[in-house]
Every structure is written in structure tokens, then in C-alpha cells.
């Protein structure tokens, strides 16, 4: 780069010097013509010349006068002649009386003019002017300056031109060196081929990597992103150069990225996606130049994890039921052993009747077996945790707008949150109302817990809101975010209000023009 810059500077200096030389030469010859014309006019109007032209021997007066003018004006010749071109004066007296070498036609007609012509003294710039008395041309005056003298004047200015050219060249070379030095410092000493190769490799890596990648400058502006990041965040390439606040992202994610803290596997809900976000500072030579953000799509994994948690809950409920059945069996055996078989029969019949009635009710009102199993498991889980889970008698499931997987996610997360909240209250109550058909789902879950503050109700389904300190299974606050994600995907609505039980009431509707 430096060599190319120096070549450009050298070319400009040489070209500028040549142009300056040509311009100086042109100016010098133009000045010589104007000067010769002015002197010729002055001599032509001189009384000495006009008087001498009428003498029998004009040379006697005109030769000394012309030589005085020539020496005084530093010209090469001052020639006075008649209208036929016969000289009355000349720097070489031997040429007096000879014919003038040059054009005199225009001057004889009363017109002054200048020309370049080769005479007895060589090529010269000359002016020819008529000597007029009462409008009649009586003679001619020619004053000339040889090209050699003109060129000497140009050569006299040449050192100044060369000096200016050298100064401009040195200044240009210094500027080129400074620019090259700054460029190398900014590119960390990499040449253009290395930069090109690095750009090609980096661009290929950015396109090939399956994780979203963002680069943020110290001011929090987006400076680079790959296609996967644009897809995950729902933005396009025009967002490059925009601040985080102007990207239209979820407020919790913006706050996490804008903070100066390192972020490890933070879970955020963006639109219909659950993203795992990592952020680390980018440093170069102990100087922080921004931050690097990676995004991984974990929507399906989070959904499967949520379903797995539900299945785990069912398994725990079954274990609790097994434990409870074992206790009941031991009780009946002990009652029989003490000789009271009738009491054992009554105890077994009563316990069996309670379990059968609950199961029969579930089977009669809920046609979806997965939902029925989930409610049976949650009922047992609630009893084990000391919470009374009441299923409203109006609960009916004759069809499903949601898939079984989505229904488990929505219902399971809402019941889990309600049971957790009610467990910390005095009443420990949870009430469920569920009606579902092929085109409409209405779900209401109430609890006697602490409730949701009015300021938080607009964000409980949006940004991973949670009242818990942690959620080991799915990440902090992801359960409600997944519920909101599924409801929005089906064009439904989810509202939060204060429950008559004293805690929170979650009301979900999907279908039916929700």
C-alpha cells in the first residue's frame, strides 16, 4: 500500500512539475509579446522617430535612438523601417539598409500585431507597429525578444518550480507513510490479502455456524450478526448499527444484554422461541472493544423438558399412590391379624370407593386420557404436599383445540405454579375449571397464594417472569412463558387477575374468537 501511494504521489509531482513548466513557458512568451508590443507602440509614437523618418538619412538619428531603447528595455532588437521593410536601425549595423525579415503587411495597413518568426538573430517573439502621422503610415517599428532569452527567464524560475515540487513530493510521501502506518495499526499489521482471506473465512464461519452470533460495540450498538441470529430474533440486516433498545426485542433480553455483566446460559423467550443466551466481553490487547453474544434455540428442548417434568410429576404421584396403597394394605393386614376382619373389609371398601369415584369422575368428564391422567397425578401430588386441589363439577373435555403435548404443557405448568403458591398460604387451596371442545378451550386455575402484583400481570407470560428463586427443570420462569407462547401461537388469550380464593387466577381461552 505504501509503495502504491508513493507511486501515485511521484506521478502527481512529476505531472504537476511538467504542467508548471509548460505554464511558466507559456506565460513567459505571452509576457514577452505584450512587452514587445508596448515598447513598439511607445517607439512608434516617439517624436524623434516621426521627425527622423522625414530626414534624407533617417539612420543617422534612428540608429542611436533605437540602440538606447534596446539597451534600456533589455530587448534583443529595435528596428525602425520604411513601409517597404528597408531597415533604418538594427543591433548589427551591417543589416541597416537591408530588408526586414518578417511579415509587415498588417502593419502597412495600420494594424499592430505580434508573431513568432526566425530572423537574423534567430527565432524571436516580435511586435510590428505602424508609425502614423495624421492617419498615414510613414514607417514601421518592430521590437523583438529572442526565444533564447525567453527560455532563460523560464529556466531562471525552474529552481523554484523544482523546489516546490520536491516540497510537495516530500509532504505527499510523509502523508502516505503516516496513512500507511495508521492503516497497519488499525488492521493489526495485516496486509490486504490477509484481510481478504480472513474476511472470506469469517463470513463462511458466520454462515455455517448453527448458533446465532451478535457483536455489540461498547455503546451497545449492533455491529455484526449472522443469518441464524437474524432468524432467531426476527430482525433483518438493516438492524446493524442500531442500538439494542431500537431492535424491538423483549425488555428482559435487552436489559440482560445492555448490562455489563457476563451472561451464562440465560433463558429468554423471544416471540415463539425459547433462547439460551450467553454474553462475554470482547477484548483486544487488554482493551474491551465490545461484547460477543451467542443464541441457541431451545424451544423444542424446553417443551420436551416441560413435558418430562410433568411425566416426572406423574411418576412421583404414582410412587406416592404406591406408598399410600402399601400403608393401606399393611393397615388391613394388621386389622385382620387382631381378629377384626369386618373392620378391615369396611376400611378397604371405603378407600376403594373414594379412589373409584375420583377415577370414574375423571373418565366420565374428560375424554382425553392424557389430560385425565395428568389431573389424577396432580391431585395426588397436591394431597401429598398438603394442598387441596378441587376440580369444578362443570369441568368437561369432549375434544381438544391443542395437541396433547400442548395441553400437558399449559395445564401442567399452571397447576404446578398454583400448587406451589397455595402451599405457602394458610388455606392451601387450588381450584380448576376446564371446558374443552374441538374448537374452544376455557381454562381457569385459582389458588390461595400470594397472587400476582398488578404491575407484573402484563409480563408474566412474556419475559420469563417468576416469583421463584430458581427453576431447575426448565430455567427461571420458563413455565409461564411456554404457556404464553402456546396460547399466542393459537391466537388465544391469557389473563391474570385476583382470585376469589385470595391468590392469583389464570384465565386462558383458545379458539372461539378469543
Secondary structure, 3 states (H helix, E strand, C coil): CHHHHHHHHHHHHHHHHHHHHHHHHHHHHHHHHHHHHHHHHHHHCCHHHHHHCCCCCCHHHHHHHHHHHHHHHCCCEEEEECCCCEECCCCCHHHCCCECCCCCHHHHCCCCEEEEEEECCEEEEEEEEEEEECCEEEEEEEEEEEHHHHHHHHHHHHHHHHHHHHHHHHHHHHHHHHHHHHHHHHCCCCCHHHHHHHHHHHHHHHHHCCCEEEEECCCCEEEEECHHHHHHHCCCHHHCCCEHHHHCCCHHHHHHHHCCCCEEEEEEEECCEEEEEEEEEEEECCEEEEEEEEEEECHHHHHHHHHHHHHHHHHHHHHHHHHHHHHHHHHHHHHHHCCCHHHHHHHHHHHHHHHHHHHHHHHHHECCHHHHHHHHHHHHHHHHCCCEEEECCCCEECCCCCCHHHHHHHHHHHHHHHHHHHHCCCCCEEEEEEEECCCEEEEEEEECCCCCCHHHCCCCCCCCCCCCCCCCCCCCCHHHHHHHHHHHHCCCEEEEEECCCCCEEEEEEEECCC
